Structure formats: structure tokens, C-alpha cells
């Protein structure tokens, strides 16, 4: 049972690592993110089962070493994916702001009914 869980975790980790190697752009991204999320959930369930059975990973075992390296690679690639998403969201916000400014260029100007008030006395 323990070897099966380790093997399952190794397969899922390799699959996720491979999935994260290329991030699609545009409409495909939402289905891609759903797929990655589902795989990460499945991997989390396997890790939870391993914790229930008190399985500890050691660097002496070669398959455990591969799992630890895959986990580190997955975390690095997830950080890159998140950075890419944040960058795209920021670009989207700035493009919305530019569009609004193009539609109404005087929205940021504070004028009271076109009247001019002289502050000097």
C-alpha cells in the first residue's frame, strides 16, 4: 500500500510538472488552470493519505529524492504561472483605465459647472 501511494504521488507530480512546463495564453488558460487545479487536488489527497499512514520521505531513497525535486520544481513553476497571471491582470486593469480615459478624457478634471472661482481677494 505504501509503495502504491509513493508511485501514485510520483506519477501525479510528474504529470503536474509536465503540465506546468507550458502555460497557454488567452481562452485556453481557464481550462488549463482548471486542469492544473484538479491535478493538484488529487495530489493533495494522495499526500493526505500518506500522512495518515505516517509515511516519511527520506533523501536516502532515490524515489523519495525524485519526489522532493519534483515538488520543488512544481512550486517554482507555480510561482511563474502566478506571476504571469498577475502581470496579465495588471495589464488588463491598465487597458481598462486607458479605455475609460479615452472615452472621457476630462473625467479626472474637477470643474464645478464650468464656473471659474477666483481665490484671490
Residue pairs with C-beta under 8 A, 6 or more apart in sequence:
1 53
2 50
2 53
2 55
5 46
5 49
5 50
5 53
5 55
6 50
6 55
6 63
6 64
6 67
8 46
9 43
9 46
9 47
9 50
9 67
10 63
10 66
10 67
10 70
12 39
12 42
12 43
12 46
13 43
13 67
13 70
13 71
13 74
14 70
15 39
16 36
16 39
16 40
16 43
16 74
17 70
17 73
17 74
17 77
19 32
19 35
19 36
19 39
20 36
20 74
20 77
20 78
20 80
20 81
21 77
23 29
23 32
23 80
23 81
23 84
24 32
36 81
57 64
57 67
57 68
58 64
59 65
59 68
100 107
101 107
101 108
